[in-house]
Amino acid sequence: MTHYNRTWIGSMMNIVESNDPTLVGRTGLVLDETKNTLVMLEKDSQIRIGKASIKFTLDNSDVVVQGALVGQRPEDRTNRKYRMA
């Protein structure tokens, strides 16, 4: 199963690219996911981040997930097929 299809809650997320330069390099535990956002626990604070504005990795993987391409509910994403670039 690819990183696109599995649940991301409980994974460590690292933001590698963003329209907002203050988000790049931030790392934390994914606490929740909606169609358009991810909630990340960074140190002692929860941060809600729009998927469309970031590219990120999960659990120190080399696979970079483009948030703009995964704008659906997590339960809809698990059965979807993705083409890998």
C-alpha positions, 0 to 999 in steps of 0.5 A: 500500500502506498503512502497515499492510500493508508491512514496518516493519523499517527504518522510523523509528518515533515513539511518539505515545501509550502506556499507559506515559508514558515511551514517548511521544515515543521515536523509533528505527529498527525492527529487528524485529517479532513478533506482539506486539512491536516492537524499536526501536533508539534511539541505541545501545540496543535496546528491545522494546515491546509493540504493544498498549500503543502508537500510533505513526507510521512514517517521519514519516507522518500515519497513526497505527498503533494497535498493538492492531489489528495484533497478528499476525505481519508476514507475515500482515499484508501480505495483510490488508485494513484499514478506515481510520477 
